[in-house]
Amino acid sequence: MTFGLALLWNEVLYNRSSLLHSFSLSVIPNNLHSNTALAERRPDINSDFAGFYPWDWVGDDITSFKALQGGLLVAPILQQLILNREPIEVLDFADKVAQWPIERIIPAHLKNNLMYTGKDYRAAFTFLEAGGVPRGLPRPLDIDMKLLRDAEVGLLASGAVAKCPPLPGGSVSREAILEQTVYGCRDGLCAPRSSP
């Protein structure tokens, strides 16, 4: 079965041309300066976007890239601002999808044909578990997540997003997590709720 999913980033093999675009859509790392893309355009490296980069890296970009290697990764903006608001429902969904006979995943962005299984797909959602992402799987550096954490503070203060419930797998029961989860409706369409 071929499975395409926009939530998953490309497997990172330290390929800056594809990673810079994917990374630019989701999180802006702390070690960036203003854009000088026009002067330093590199179509030989990034033919998808005529060699334009949305920023220039300064500092230790290699460490940031290496942190994203080793498997599938849910985009950090989804991890920090969206999916962690209803972790039980997201994990229930990921568990169901992981049971499908997945042989490869084709991301919605750029050129890739990733040979992964349902087990690999499910592992991408371990950020929603109290135990966190296992060693060896991709995880953005804390410093690279700072912008999203700072944005979350403002979004919580404004009421744009709900407070996150505790993550499953720790000392809080599934029932207690569901009780603390805030569910929203928009235009008569309500978020699905998992059963205790």
C-alpha positions as a printed NumPy array, in Angstrom:
array([[  0.   ,   0.   ,   0.   ],
       [  1.254,   3.49 ,  -0.821],
       [  0.307,   6.107,   1.718],
       [  0.642,   9.869,   1.271],
       [  0.429,  12.103,   4.304],
       [  1.134,  15.807,   4.569],
       [  1.807,  15.606,   8.322],
       [  5.087,  13.797,   7.876],
       [  8.311,  15.465,   6.864],
       [ 10.81 ,  13.908,   4.551],
       [ 13.298,  11.527,   6.036],
       [ 16.306,  13.746,   6.413],
       [ 19.525,  12.516,   4.867],
       [ 21.337,  15.832,   5.324],
       [ 20.044,  17.067,   2.001],
       [ 19.862,  20.812,   2.459],
       [ 18.062,  21.501,  -0.803],
       [ 14.943,  19.598,   0.191],
       [ 15.202,  20.141,   3.933],
       [ 15.438,  23.919,   3.838],
       [ 12.107,  24.158,   2.062],
       [ 10.384,  21.671,   4.361],
       [ 11.88 ,  23.287,   7.429],
       [ 10.88 ,  26.773,   6.282],
       [  7.214,  25.821,   6.21 ],
       [  7.176,  24.585,   9.765],
       [  9.671,  26.134,  12.127],
       [ 12.23 ,  28.912,  12.041],
       [ 15.323,  27.828,  13.971],
       [ 17.038,  30.209,  16.333],
       [ 20.262,  30.412,  14.317],
       [ 19.001,  32.391,  11.312],
       [ 19.742,  35.865,   9.985],
       [ 17.861,  37.943,   7.43 ],
       [ 17.426,  36.619,   3.96 ],
       [ 20.143,  37.2  ,   1.378],
       [ 18.678,  34.576,  -0.922],
       [ 18.67 ,  36.665,  -4.097],
       [ 22.4  ,  37.383,  -3.925],
       [ 23.268,  33.788,  -3.036],
       [ 20.783,  31.916,  -5.2  ],
       [ 21.907,  28.286,  -5.855],
       [ 19.797,  26.547,  -8.538],
       [ 22.484,  23.848,  -8.737],
       [ 21.579,  22.802,  -5.179],
       [ 17.879,  23.625,  -5.024],
       [ 16.319,  23.269,  -8.463],
       [ 12.798,  22.922,  -7.033],
       [ 12.703,  26.587,  -6.089],
       [ 15.186,  28.095,  -8.555],
       [ 17.857,  28.04 ,  -5.888],
       [ 16.106,  30.438,  -3.531],
       [ 16.287,  29.8  ,   0.185],
       [ 13.935,  31.527,   2.624],
       [ 16.885,  32.419,   4.9  ],
       [ 20.58 ,  31.971,   5.469],
       [ 21.946,  29.663,   8.117],
       [ 24.51 ,  30.914,  10.594],
       [ 26.057,  29.   ,  13.428],
       [ 25.835,  25.22 ,  13.728],
       [ 23.262,  24.192,  11.131],
       [ 24.719,  20.691,  10.865],
       [ 23.628,  19.835,  14.409],
       [ 20.075,  20.999,  13.655],
       [ 19.947,  18.913,  10.477],
       [ 21.377,  15.808,  12.132],
       [ 18.73 ,  16.001,  14.884],
       [ 16.101,  15.465,  12.179],
       [ 17.632,  12.27 ,  10.77 ],
       [ 16.638,   8.698,  11.438],
       [ 13.026,   8.274,  10.454],
       [  9.712,  10.001,   9.95 ],
       [  8.971,  13.273,  11.694],
       [  5.685,  15.072,  12.236],
       [  6.187,  18.747,  11.413],
       [  7.166,  20.658,  14.577],
       [  4.412,  23.239,  14.146],
       [  1.882,  20.401,  14.295],
       [  3.667,  18.861,  17.283],
       [  3.801,  22.077,  19.318],
       [  0.629,  23.943,  18.393],
       [ -1.989,  21.508,  17.113],
       [ -1.751,  17.756,  17.678],
       [ -0.727,  17.969,  21.343],
       [ -4.105,  19.566,  22.196],
       [ -5.857,  16.191,  21.727],
       [ -3.11 ,  13.587,  22.221],
       [ -5.435,  10.644,  22.915],
       [ -7.406,  11.148,  19.708],
       [ -4.266,  11.638,  17.619],
       [ -2.619,   8.517,  19.046],
       [ -5.799,   6.486,  18.567],
       [ -5.829,   7.579,  14.916],
       [ -2.096,   6.845,  14.507],
       [ -2.623,   3.382,  16.015],
       [ -5.363,   2.636,  13.46 ],
       [ -3.309,   3.88 ,  10.502],
       [ -0.266,   1.921,  11.727],
       [ -2.272,  -1.288,  11.269],
       [ -2.647,  -0.691,   7.542],
       [ -0.282,  -2.664,   5.25 ],
       [  1.944,   0.364,   4.577],
       [  5.032,  -0.267,   2.448],
       [  5.968,   3.287,   1.561],
       [  4.98 ,   6.855,   2.374],
       [  4.939,   9.617,  -0.192],
       [  5.056,  13.07 ,   1.439],
       [  2.983,  15.882,  -0.011],
       [  6.068,  18.073,  -0.486],
       [  9.099,  17.617,  -2.715],
       [ 10.405,  14.44 ,  -4.321],
       [ 10.46 ,  11.374,  -2.133],
       [  9.346,   7.774,  -1.991],
       [  9.995,   6.69 ,   1.582],
       [ 10.122,   2.986,   2.312],
       [  8.492,   2.796,   5.74 ],
       [  5.932,   0.607,   7.494],
       [  2.984,   1.238,   9.765],
       [  5.279,   0.726,  12.744],
       [  7.535,   3.519,  11.458],
       [  4.502,   5.737,  10.92 ],
       [  3.338,   5.183,  14.503],
       [  6.819,   5.919,  15.864],
       [  6.569,   9.435,  14.384],
       [  3.868,  10.203,  16.973],
       [  5.841,   9.269,  20.094],
       [  6.242,  12.994,  20.801],
       [  2.663,  12.711,  22.147],
       [  3.634,  10.153,  24.783],
       [  4.912,  10.951,  28.264],
       [  8.084,   8.949,  27.542],
       [  8.914,  11.206,  24.608],
       [ 10.696,  10.398,  21.379],
       [ 12.963,   7.339,  21.689],
       [ 16.663,   7.763,  21.098],
       [ 17.576,   7.345,  17.435],
       [ 14.359,   8.846,  16.075],
       [ 14.271,  12.402,  14.712],
       [ 13.509,  15.186,  17.155],
       [ 14.07 ,  18.929,  16.603],
       [ 16.537,  20.58 ,  18.957],
       [ 15.048,  22.559,  21.845],
       [ 16.631,  25.775,  20.566],
       [ 15.026,  25.203,  17.154],
       [ 11.607,  24.824,  18.826],
       [ 11.923,  28.08 ,  20.789],
       [  9.966,  30.171,  18.289],
       [  7.028,  27.751,  18.407],
       [  7.102,  27.546,  22.215],
       [  7.13 ,  31.352,  22.389],
       [  4.26 ,  31.525,  19.886],
       [  2.303,  29.029,  21.982],
       [  2.504,  31.328,  25.009],
       [  0.896,  34.157,  23.039],
       [ -1.716,  31.883,  21.478],
       [ -2.682,  30.525,  24.908],
       [ -2.911,  34.043,  26.361],
       [ -5.15 ,  35.181,  23.508],
       [ -7.375,  32.112,  23.765],
       [ -6.544,  31.038,  20.215],
       [ -5.473,  27.588,  21.406],
       [ -6.483,  25.524,  24.41 ],
       [ -4.126,  24.377,  27.126],
       [ -2.566,  20.971,  26.457],
       [ -3.739,  18.074,  28.612],
       [ -1.123,  15.723,  30.102],
       [  0.468,  13.257,  27.713],
       [ -0.554,   9.584,  27.773],
       [  1.765,   6.987,  29.233],
       [  2.601,   8.825,  32.425],
       [  0.917,   8.902,  35.81 ],
       [ -2.335,  10.443,  34.52 ],
       [ -5.026,   8.019,  33.388],
       [ -6.574,   8.034,  29.923],
       [ -9.904,   9.068,  31.465],
       [ -8.308,  12.018,  33.287],
       [ -6.544,  13.158,  30.113],
       [ -9.819,  13.032,  28.181],
       [-11.521,  15.047,  30.944],
       [ -8.828,  17.739,  30.636],
       [ -8.954,  17.86 ,  26.822],
       [-10.755,  20.881,  25.378],
       [-12.779,  20.036,  22.285],
       [-13.858,  22.672,  19.816],
       [-16.477,  23.046,  17.121],
       [-16.451,  25.24 ,  14.045],
       [-19.375,  25.674,  11.699],
       [-21.152,  22.728,  13.288],
       [-18.182,  20.392,  12.832],
       [-16.818,  19.179,  16.157],
       [-13.536,  17.496,  16.955],
       [-13.949,  13.746,  17.434],
       [-13.694,  12.38 ,  20.951],
       [-12.121,   9.112,  21.958],
       [-13.805,   6.834,  24.427],
       [-12.272,   6.281,  27.86 ]])
